[in-house]
Amino acid sequence: MNFPQVAERPLFLSQINKMNSFVGTHKAIMNPETNHVYGILSRKYELTKHEDLLNTVRNAIDKNIEYGKATEYVNFFEDGSKMRATFIFKDIEVEIDRGDKVNPQIEVFNSYDGGWARKILFGAFRLVCSNGLVIGEKQLEYKQKHLQVFSEESVGQLLITSMEKFSERKRVWESWVDRVTTPQEYEKIMTNLNLSQKDQDAIGQEVEISSNIMMDDLRTKTLSYWIFFNLLCQYLTHSIKSHLKRAQIENTMRRNF
């Protein structure tokens, strides 16, 4: 895998007399091969390369062999300044409803422009729809500002804690299968998501792959909370192209589900 190059450089301001003035409070984070500047950040900022963060996560996974190997997917955005990686644990599979299975997964975020904090989030992957499922447990998130370095031990502990709580999340999801979504719940969550009218209309036309159910089943009181949740995740996973917008909606869903 080819990772974007990154390096720190001192920051200078050009003066009218063409002399350069050193700026000691900030530094430039840039690609030394292309001279592309990812961002101008505080000198306290601790640079962590995408590949180093991924290796920390990989090592933590390798040390917990009981969870099996994880399939890894890595994406870069904005000339490599942002990275999002997903690790899906395909050896662990739980069934929520008949034939409806999910795998645990973790997602890793990093950035060179300061736009994203370094963080690792625990979630799930729904096999039948190839959906990423968000999990709204605050303790299943490891987040740091760019002033500290991730430790392998902390990542390993998050992995252990998350896997232990996965069975709890399974029971919650199972309870959603037979729970009917109320109009009040629908309105509250859709309002909090703050989606554009275009997105709301598109979600209204979304057909849940495993059941052929649409949001309109809310009117007939046959829209389960599980299907409601998955219709949103399905749209989020497959239709939201902007990675920034998707991350924002995911955070809102974690607070509301």
C-alpha positions as CSV (number, residue, x, y, z in Angstrom):
1,M,0.0,0.0,0.0
2,N,1.3,3.4,-0.9
3,F,0.9,5.9,1.9
4,P,1.0,9.6,1.3
5,Q,4.4,11.1,2.4
6,V,4.4,13.5,5.3
7,A,6.9,15.7,7.1
8,E,7.1,18.7,9.5
9,R,8.7,21.9,8.3
10,P,9.4,25.2,10.2
11,L,7.1,28.0,9.3
12,F,8.3,31.4,7.9
13,L,6.4,34.5,6.9
14,S,7.6,36.5,4.0
15,Q,8.1,40.2,4.9
16,I,7.9,43.3,2.6
17,N,11.7,43.6,2.6
18,K,11.8,40.0,1.3
19,M,13.3,38.8,4.6
20,N,11.7,35.7,6.1
21,S,10.4,35.8,9.7
22,F,10.4,32.5,11.7
23,V,7.1,31.6,13.3
24,G,7.8,29.7,16.4
25,T,4.3,29.0,17.5
26,H,3.3,26.9,14.4
27,K,4.7,24.5,11.9
28,A,3.8,23.3,8.4
29,I,2.7,19.6,7.9
30,M,3.4,18.8,4.2
31,N,4.1,16.2,1.6
32,P,7.9,16.5,1.0
33,E,7.6,14.9,-2.5
34,T,4.9,17.2,-3.9
35,N,5.3,20.2,-1.5
36,H,1.6,20.0,-0.9
37,V,0.8,21.6,2.5
38,Y,-1.7,19.6,4.5
39,G,-2.1,22.2,7.2
40,I,-0.5,24.8,9.4
41,L,-0.7,23.6,13.0
42,S,0.5,24.3,16.5
43,R,4.1,23.4,17.3
44,K,2.6,21.2,20.1
45,Y,0.9,19.0,17.4
46,E,2.4,15.5,17.5
47,L,2.5,14.0,14.0
48,T,1.4,10.4,13.7
49,K,1.8,8.9,10.3
50,H,-1.2,7.0,8.9
51,E,0.9,3.8,8.6
52,D,2.2,4.0,12.1
53,L,-1.3,4.3,13.6
54,L,-2.5,1.4,11.5
55,N,0.5,-0.7,12.6
56,T,-0.4,0.1,16.3
57,V,-4.0,-1.2,15.6
58,R,-2.7,-4.2,13.7
59,N,-0.3,-5.2,16.5
60,A,-3.1,-4.9,19.1
61,I,-5.3,-7.1,16.9
62,D,-2.5,-9.7,16.5
63,K,-2.0,-9.9,20.2
64,N,-5.7,-10.8,20.7
65,I,-5.7,-13.9,18.6
66,E,-9.0,-15.1,20.0
67,Y,-10.8,-12.6,17.7
68,G,-9.2,-14.0,14.6
69,K,-7.8,-12.0,11.7
70,A,-9.4,-8.8,10.6
71,T,-10.0,-7.8,7.0
72,E,-8.7,-4.3,6.5
73,Y,-9.9,-1.5,4.2
74,V,-8.1,1.8,4.0
75,N,-9.2,5.0,2.2
76,F,-7.4,8.4,1.9
77,F,-9.1,11.7,1.3
78,E,-8.1,15.3,0.4
79,D,-4.7,14.5,-1.1
80,G,-4.0,12.0,1.7
81,S,-4.5,14.5,4.5
82,K,-7.2,12.3,6.0
83,M,-7.4,8.5,6.4
84,R,-10.3,6.2,7.4
85,A,-9.6,2.6,7.9
86,T,-12.0,-0.3,8.7
87,F,-11.1,-3.6,10.3
88,I,-13.9,-6.2,10.0
89,F,-13.7,-9.3,12.2
90,K,-15.2,-11.9,9.9
91,D,-14.4,-14.8,12.2
92,I,-17.0,-13.4,14.7
93,E,-20.5,-13.5,13.4
94,V,-23.8,-13.0,15.3
95,E,-27.3,-13.4,14.1
96,I,-29.8,-10.6,14.9
97,D,-32.8,-12.0,13.0
98,R,-33.1,-15.1,10.9
99,G,-30.4,-14.9,8.2
100,D,-29.5,-11.4,9.4
101,K,-25.9,-11.5,10.6
102,V,-23.4,-8.9,11.6
103,N,-19.6,-8.8,12.3
104,P,-17.9,-6.6,14.8
105,Q,-15.6,-3.9,13.3
106,I,-13.4,-1.0,14.3
107,E,-12.8,2.2,12.4
108,V,-9.7,4.2,12.6
109,F,-9.4,7.9,11.8
110,N,-6.3,10.1,11.4
111,S,-5.5,13.4,9.7
112,Y,-2.5,15.6,8.9
113,D,-4.5,18.8,8.6
114,G,-6.0,18.8,12.1
115,G,-9.5,18.3,10.7
116,W,-10.0,14.9,12.4
117,A,-8.9,13.8,15.8
118,R,-7.1,10.5,16.0
119,K,-9.8,8.1,17.0
120,I,-10.9,4.5,17.0
121,L,-14.6,3.6,17.0
122,F,-16.2,0.3,17.6
123,G,-19.1,-0.7,15.3
124,A,-20.5,-3.5,13.3
125,F,-20.8,-4.7,9.7
126,R,-24.1,-6.1,8.5
127,L,-23.5,-8.8,6.0
128,V,-26.8,-8.9,4.2
129,C,-26.6,-5.3,3.1
130,S,-22.9,-4.6,3.4
131,N,-23.7,-1.8,5.8
132,G,-21.6,-0.2,8.5
133,L,-23.6,0.0,11.7
134,V,-22.8,2.7,14.2
135,I,-22.8,1.9,18.0
136,G,-23.7,4.6,20.4
137,E,-21.6,3.6,23.3
138,K,-19.2,6.3,24.5
139,Q,-16.9,3.8,26.1
140,L,-16.4,2.1,22.8
141,E,-14.5,5.1,21.4
142,Y,-10.8,5.9,21.8
143,K,-10.2,9.5,20.9
144,Q,-7.2,11.8,21.3
145,K,-6.3,15.3,20.2
146,H,-3.1,15.5,18.1
147,L,-1.1,16.3,21.2
148,Q,-0.6,12.7,22.3
149,V,0.4,9.4,20.8
150,F,-1.8,6.3,20.7
151,S,-0.5,3.3,22.7
152,E,-0.8,-0.3,21.7
153,E,-2.0,-1.2,25.2
154,S,-4.8,1.3,25.1
155,V,-5.9,0.1,21.7
156,G,-5.8,-3.5,22.9
157,Q,-7.9,-2.6,25.9
158,L,-10.5,-0.9,23.7
159,L,-10.7,-4.0,21.5
160,I,-11.2,-6.3,24.5
161,T,-13.8,-4.0,26.1
162,S,-15.6,-3.6,22.8
163,M,-15.8,-7.3,22.1
164,E,-17.1,-8.0,25.6
165,K,-19.9,-5.4,25.0
166,F,-20.7,-6.8,21.6
167,S,-23.0,-9.4,23.1
168,E,-24.8,-6.7,25.0
169,R,-25.3,-4.8,21.7
170,K,-26.6,-7.9,20.1
171,R,-29.4,-8.2,22.7
172,V,-30.3,-4.6,22.1
173,W,-30.5,-5.1,18.3
174,E,-32.6,-8.3,18.8
175,S,-35.1,-6.3,20.9
176,W,-35.4,-3.8,18.0
177,V,-36.5,-6.5,15.6
178,D,-40.0,-6.7,17.2
179,R,-40.2,-3.1,18.3
180,V,-42.4,-0.9,16.2
181,T,-41.0,2.6,15.4
182,T,-43.3,5.3,16.6
183,P,-43.9,8.5,14.6
184,Q,-42.4,10.5,17.6
185,E,-39.1,8.5,17.4
186,Y,-38.9,8.9,13.7
187,E,-39.5,12.7,13.9
188,K,-37.0,13.2,16.7
189,I,-34.2,11.3,15.0
190,M,-34.8,12.7,11.6
191,T,-34.8,16.2,13.0
192,N,-31.6,15.6,15.0
193,L,-29.9,14.3,11.9
194,N,-30.5,17.7,10.2
195,L,-30.5,16.2,6.7
196,S,-31.3,18.2,3.6
197,Q,-34.7,17.8,2.0
198,K,-33.0,16.0,-0.8
199,D,-31.5,13.5,1.6
200,Q,-34.8,13.0,3.4
201,D,-36.6,12.4,0.1
202,A,-34.0,9.9,-0.9
203,I,-34.2,8.0,2.4
204,G,-37.9,7.9,1.9
205,Q,-37.4,6.0,-1.4
206,E,-34.7,3.7,0.1
207,V,-35.7,0.0,0.0
208,E,-34.2,-2.1,2.8
209,I,-32.4,-4.9,1.0
210,S,-33.2,-7.8,3.3
211,S,-36.9,-7.1,3.7
212,N,-38.0,-4.8,0.8
213,I,-39.4,-2.4,3.5
214,M,-39.4,1.3,3.1
215,M,-39.8,4.2,5.5
216,D,-43.4,4.5,4.4
217,D,-44.2,1.5,6.5
218,L,-44.1,3.8,9.4
219,R,-47.7,4.9,8.4
220,T,-49.0,1.3,8.8
221,K,-47.1,0.8,12.0
222,T,-45.0,-2.1,10.5
223,L,-41.6,-0.4,10.5
224,S,-39.5,-2.1,13.1
225,Y,-36.8,-0.1,14.9
226,W,-34.2,-2.5,13.5
227,I,-35.3,-1.8,9.9
228,F,-35.5,2.0,10.6
229,F,-32.0,1.9,12.0
230,N,-30.7,-0.1,9.0
231,L,-32.4,2.0,6.4
232,L,-30.5,5.0,7.7
233,C,-27.2,3.0,7.9
234,Q,-27.9,1.6,4.4
235,Y,-28.3,5.1,2.9
236,L,-25.4,6.4,4.9
237,T,-23.1,3.6,3.7
238,H,-24.0,3.5,0.1
239,S,-25.3,7.0,-0.9
240,I,-23.4,9.6,1.1
241,K,-20.4,10.4,-1.0
242,S,-18.8,13.1,1.1
243,H,-16.6,11.5,3.8
244,L,-17.0,14.6,6.0
245,K,-20.8,14.6,5.8
246,R,-20.9,10.9,6.5
247,A,-18.7,11.2,9.6
248,Q,-20.9,14.0,10.9
249,I,-24.1,12.0,10.4
250,E,-22.6,8.9,12.0
251,N,-21.7,11.0,15.1
252,T,-25.3,12.2,15.3
253,M,-26.6,8.6,15.0
254,R,-24.4,7.5,17.8
255,R,-26.0,10.0,20.0
256,N,-29.5,9.1,19.0
257,F,-29.4,5.3,18.8
